């Protein structure tokens, strides 16, 4: 699988952009938590997880989680594939680079957000958004 080089602070930019998509607010941190690996943050990341279990962990119904994932896919922030039996499908998600026309700007209030996620292995990753000069 070919990966795309991303800016070092891509998890923050991705999460800020995802929060603007209906349903994305619930999933932004969850997805970055699953895929952000601090040793390889310059590459697009993919993850596979059971839809039903993830939905319950987030306090959502499986159809609501799938709908939110589809909304993020329509916003071109990720690709999503649902496979397996309808009663207990697996979801494969690949986070995509934030399109340049949707990257947070200096006047975007979301740029003041701090994103803090726990990556695989328990490493805490914190990124702060600073206004672009």
Secondary structure, DSSP 8 states (H G I E B T S, - for coil): ----B--TTHHHHHHHHHHTSTTHHHHHHHHHHHH--TTSTTB--EEEEEHHHHHHHHT--HHHHHHHHHHHHHTTSEEEEEES-TTS-EEEEEE----GGGS--TT-GGGG-EEEEE-GGG-EEEEE-----
